Amino acid sequence: MSAKIEFGCLPTAIGTMPYTNPEEASAIVTKYLPTIPTWPQLPRRSNLENMCIQFSEGFPETVINGDKIYIERSADFDARLEQVYTDYLDNNPDNYAISPEYAAGLHSFLALKKDPPRMIKGQIIGPISWGLCATDRENRGIIYDELLADTLARFLRLKVMWQERFLNTITRDTIIFIDEPYLASLGTAFVAIQDNQVTSLLEYVLRGINGLKGVHCCGSTSWPLLLGSSCDILSFDAYNYADSLSCYPSEVKAFLERGGNLAWGIIPNDEEILARESLSSLYDRLGEAMAPFTRDGISFKQLLNQSLLTPSCGLASLSPEAAIQALELLAELSARLKKKYTL
């Protein structure tokens, strides 16, 4: 756990945006999230910005086919895997850059050097989700290959180290979320992964981050596993799944007591649902989501102080107009809470 920080319901976002122009996307993000902007991922710009592909650049023998990614075993495959291990042991992320071709929004954030924000949020796909997305030619997730699973965790650690250093050229203080949507499938017939492997792979990546680090899951999952990790921030879909997290009050309390923060994904990223919401309705919904936690020795003020506000997940599925509406509501909800409770 890094040094304790209280966000006081500041707003930030998950990452994906429904734009193709990185400068436009960055301008919108920094307008509505000036204190903690997140660099925009733009899957509509290029399939290379698809979440499962975006951070694959540099992994040995990757083959991209549309929105799918495969790993081939060539003659020098083992030697290339060994290089990942060598760079990991040497803490050398220089060969694991994220190029503008794969993340135009990340590089557009360099313009913020002129007037840097208090903090910048970055993100990277997690080892569980990437290990299930990336497959061999038999369509089997590489996470089920012990050697490849071990390599991908080290690879993503080098990737996140490079990203953090890049963001540190803009501002000293950063947050990086590890995005793990596939954790919602833990314990199902579709994902046969033991909890100890999840923890081990996640920690490889988390421990490569020097600044604040979070884990984002947009479904219900094994929350005690994440609350017991070394992450500083647990990001979850509070619009749909707050009740599942509230089943673990003692674990949440312990997480907050050690300085952790919760990122409440309270703005829906479904366009039809979003259209029915207002500032008042979302304010009430957040209060209802937080209420169960205050019955177990956590004060409401502590909960507010140790919280961020976000959309429930990425906004790439929305129209550009709806994405702006989501960010407007997010910023307004944060401002209302900060004013009412003097955060």
N, C-alpha and C positions, 0 to 999 in steps of 0.2 A: 504494500500500500504506500502510495506517495504521501507527501505532506497533506494534511487535511485541508480541504477546501469546501466552502459552502457556496453553491451557485445561486441560491435564492430564487429558483424558478426562472432563470435566464433561458431564453429560447435558442435552440440550434436545430439541425436537421440531420437526416440519416445519410443522404448523399445523392441519390439519383434524381434527375430533373428532366422534364419533357422538352428539352431544347436541343438544337443542333449547333448553335453558335456559342462557343465557350465564353466569349466576352459578355454576351447578353445574359447568359446564365449566371456568371459570376457577379454581374451588376445587380441582378435581382436578389441573389442570396445575400450580398453585403448590404443591400438596402433594408431588407427586413430582419436580418440577423447581424447587425453591425458589431456586436460584442463578441460573439462566437460564430463566425461564418464557417460553413463547411464547403470544401471545394466540390464543385458539382460533377457528378458522373453523368455521362450523356450517351446512353445506349441507343438513342435515336440517331445520333451522329454517325455511329459506326458500330458494327458488331464486335469490334475490338474493345468497346466499352461495356459490353455485356459483362455482368458481374463475374461469371465463371471464367471469362477469358481475360479480363482486364489486367489481372495480376499474374498471368501465366508467362509473360514475356521473360525469356531467359531460362525457363525450366527445360531440362534436357529433352530433346526430341519431341516437342509438342507439335501436333498437327491440328490446325483449326479448319473445321468444315461447317460453315454457317455459324450457328450458335452452339455448336458442339466442339469439344476439345478431346483429342486422343493423345496417348503417349505411345510412341513407337520405340522399339528396342533395336537400335542400329549397332554396328560393329563396335563403335566407341562409346556406347551408352554407359557402361560401367565407369569408364574414365571420366565422363562428364558428371556422373553422380558423385564420384570421388572429389571432384573439384568443389561441388556444393559443400561437402563435409569440410574440406580444407578451409574454404572461405568462412564457414560457420565457426570453426575453431579459432580462426584468426580474427573474428569479428570484423570482417571485411565486406561491406555491402556495396562496394564500388561497381561490381559487375551486375548489380541487380536493380538498376535504375528503371523508373517507369517513364517511358518516353511520351512526348506529346501525341504521338500516333495512337497510343493506348489510353491516354488520360489528358485530353486537351484542357479540361477544366482545372486540373491540378496546376498546369503550367501557366494558365491565365491568371492564377492567383499571385504570380510574381509581381503583378502591378500593385499589389497591396504594400509592397516595401515602402512606397512613398508615404503612406499613412497607415501603419500596421494596426490591426485590431488588438484588443486585449489578449485574445487567444484565437487559435485556428483549430478547427476540428478536421481530422482526416479519417480515412477508413480503409479497410482491407478485408477481403474475404477470409473467413476462418479456415483452419485446416480440415475440419470435419466436412463443411460444405464443399470446399474445393476438392477434397479427396473423394467425394461422391459424384461431383460434376465431371471431373476429369476421369476418363476411363481408358482401359486398354481396348484393343480391337474387338474383343468379345463383349464389349459394353459393360464391363465389370469395373466398378469404382476402384481407383488405385489405392484407396485407403485400406482395402482388403489385402493388399500386398505389403507385408511388414516392412520391407526395405524401402519401398516407394512412399509409404506413409511416414516413415521416419525422415526421409529426404524432404518431402513436401513441407513438413513442419519447420525444418531448418531453412528451407528455401524462403518460406513466407516470413520467417524471422528476419532474414537478411533483407527481404523486400520492405518490411515495415521499418527496419532501421534506416534504410535509404530514404524512405518517405519522411520519417521524422526529421532527419538531418536537412532534407529539402525544405520542409516547413519551418525549421528553425532559422533558415536564412531570411524569413519574413518576420517572424516574431519568436521570442524566446519560449513562450508558453503554448503548449499544444495538448490536444486530446486526440487519441486515435482509437476508434472503435473497431473491434473485430466483428465483422458481420457473419452471423451463423444461423441463417434461416433453416438449415437442415436439422438443427438441434430439435426442432419441433417434431421430428419423426423418431426421436430416440425412443426405444422401447416398443416400436412397432415391428411388424414382420418385414418391413421394407428396409430397415436399418439395423443390422446385427453388429452393433459396436458396444463394447463394455464401457461402463463409466470410467474405469481407470485409464482406458486408452483416450477417451475424450479429454480427461483432465491433463494427461501427459502431453498430448498434442497441443492443446490450448496453451498450456504453460510455456512450452517452447516459444510460442509466438509472443505471448504477453510479456515475457521476461526480456524480450528484445526492445521493449519500449521504455525509455527513460522518463518521459513525462507521464501525464495522466492517461489511463488506458481503460477502455470500456469493452463490454461484450453486448452485442445487440442480437436479440432473437424476437422475431415478429409473430410467434405462436406460443402455445403452452409447451413447456419443457421441464426438465429436471432442475427446478430453480435452486434447490440446495447445492447442487453441483456448481452452479455459477456463482452463487453467493459465497461459497467457500473458496473460490479461486482468488488469484492475486489481483483481480480487476478492481479499479477504483469506482467504476460506474456500471450499473446494470441497466441496460436500455431495453424496454419492452413495450409491447402494444397494449397500452393501458385502456384504449378505447374498447377493445374486445376481450382482453385476457387479464384484467386486473384481479378478477376473482381467483384465478389460478395461482397468482403470486401470493395473495392474501391467505392462502392455506398454510403458509410457512412463516408465521409471525415471529417466532423466536429466531429463525435464521435471518430474517430481514432486520430485526432489532440488532442482532450481533453485527451485521454488515454495516449498519448505520453507526453503531458505537465505535467501530474501528475506523470511521471516517469516510465510509462509502457514500455514494450518491445514487439516487434512482433517477433515470431519465424516463419520464412519463410520456409515452406516445399517445397523446390524447386527441390529436387532430386526425380524423379518418382520411385515408388515402383512396377511398372509393368515391367516385365523383357524384353518384346519385345520393349517397348517404351524406356527403359533405354539403350538398345543396340544401339539405333539410336542417342543417345545424346553424347555430348562431353563437355569438359570444356568450350570451346568457346560458344557453343550453350546454355548451361545453364547460363553462364554469361550474355548473351544477353537476355535470357528469364527472368532472375531475374530483369535486368534493366527495361524491359518492364512492369513487374509486379509492380515495385516500382514507375514508372513514374507518374501514375495518382495521387498518394498521394502528390507528390511535387508541384502540381498545386493549392493546397489549403493551402498554408502558411507553409508547412513543408519542411524544407531544406533537400536536398538529404543527406548531411553529418549527419544531425540529425537522419534521417531514418536509415542510416548505423550504427551509433553509438548505436542506441536503437533497435538492431536486433540480433537475433540468426539465424543460418542456420541449417536446418534439412532435412531429407527425408520427403516426403509428408505424409507418415504414417509408420507403422511398416514394417519390412523387412522379416517377417516370410514366406511370400508367394514366395520369391525369392529362387533361388538356392544359396548354400553357396558362389559360385564364383561370382554371380551377387551381392550378399550382400556386398562382399568386394569391388566390382567395385563401388557400390553406396557410400560406405564410403570413398573410395579414391577420388571420384569426389567431395564429400562434403568437405573433408579436403583441396583439391586443390582449390576449389572455394573460401573458406574462406581465404586461404593464398593469393590468387590473389587480393581479395578485400582489405585485410589488408595492402598489400604492395602498391597497387595503391593509396589508399586514406589515408595512414598513420594512420590506426585505432589502 
